């Protein structure tokens, strides 16, 4: 879902994406904290900061592409390393 965000899609999709990713990031940040994986907790907290739907951080162009790719990478890597 995060990699689809780099496509030119309607604004509603990006709003829903912000909500889903921010809740996911907050949940996994807490989960990483409970497993004493502080580095992963910080990574997910930063992701929640960038995808916050209530006070959106406006990032455009190649910077947003980098945020999407890094968020997808963190999410995929966490599957293996946060257990």
Secondary structure, DSSP 4 states (H G I P E B T S, - for coil): -TGGGGS---HHHHHHHHHHHHHHHHHHHHHHHHTT-HHHHHHHHHHHHHT-SSS-----HHHHHHHHHHHHHHHHHHHHH--
